[in-house]
Amino acid sequence: MCQDEGMQVLREAKREAGLESIATEIVAEVQAWSKAHPDAKWEELEEAVLKARQRFGERVLEWLVAEREATLPAVWGGAAV
C-alpha cells in the first residue's frame, strides 16, 4: 500500500467514525426524549423522530463542510480564496 492509499484509508476511517458518532448522539437524544415522554402519542413520536432526522442531516452537513474546509481551499463564486 502506497502512502496515498494509506492516507485515503485513514480519511475514510475518520469519516466513518465521525458519522457514527453523530448517529449515536442523535439516537441517544431520541431515546432520552422517548423515556422522558412515556405517554407520547404516535404523532408526537413521529415529530420527535422527524426533528432528530433534521438535526442529523444538519450535523452531517456541518461535519462534511468542516472536513472539506480542512483539506480543500475554500471556493466562493468559482474562485479560490
RAHUVEN-V250710 format. One record per helix or strand. SS is the DSSP state (H for helix, E for strand). FROM is the first residue (numbers start at 1). TO is the last residue. If there is no record, write none. Layout:
ss:SS from:FROM to:TO
ss:SS from:FROM to:TO
This chain:
ss:H from:3 to:36
ss:H from:42 to:71
ss:E from:75 to:76
ss:E from:79 to:80
